[in-house]
Amino acid sequence: MAELTSARIDAWLWAVRVFKTRSAATTACRAGHVRLNGDRAKAAALVRPGDEIRVRTGEGDRTVIVQRLLVKRVGAPVAQEAMIDRTPPPLPREERASVGERDRGAGRPTKRDRREIERLRGH
């Protein structure tokens, strides 16, 4: 079997389990959530070993370096060997911005509540 020299970015992201489906990887590329070496990547962009890929997902931003090319989905241990994960660790719970929560069933904020929220946000 011939050694791969490049692979489509959507197929590679799916193969190393960054996205659950290839169509989800393609959709993320179309939406501009995938960057290849700093530039927005189309789904058909080719990746090579050593390329840096930044992906914005629901869990946060991920940064990975391509180690090995894959085009078929593989097991998790093989997928880990195919990339170097440079994603920074998440902030501790104490340092994350708190999100105001309302009691369940409290309904919409009143005008007074809305003004207090705006004052806290600095608007």
HUCOR-V756685 format. One record per residue. N is the residue number from 1. BURIAL is # if it has 16 or more other C-alpha atoms within 10 Angstrom, else .. Layout:
BEGIN
n->(N	N)
burial->(BURIAL	BURIAL)
END
This chain:
BEGIN
n->(1	2	3	4	5	6	7	8	9	10	11	12	13	14	15	16	17	18	19	20	21	22	23	24	25	26	27	28	29	30	31	32	33	34	35	36	37	38	39	40	41	42	43	44	45	46	47	48	49	50	51	52	53	54	55	56	57	58	59	60	61	62	63	64	65	66	67	68	69	70	71	72	73	74	75	76	77	78	79	80	81	82	83	84	85	86	87	88	89	90	91	92	93	94	95	96	97	98	99	100	101	102	103	104	105	106	107	108	109	110	111	112	113	114	115	116	117	118	119	120	121	122	123)
burial->(.	.	.	.	.	#	#	#	#	#	#	#	#	#	#	#	#	#	#	.	#	#	.	.	#	#	#	#	#	.	.	.	#	#	#	#	.	.	.	#	#	#	#	.	.	#	#	#	.	.	.	#	#	#	#	.	.	.	.	.	.	#	#	#	#	#	#	#	#	#	#	.	#	.	.	.	.	.	#	.	.	#	#	#	.	.	.	.	.	.	.	.	.	.	.	.	.	.	.	.	.	.	.	.	.	.	.	.	.	.	.	.	.	.	.	.	.	.	.	.	.	.	.)
END
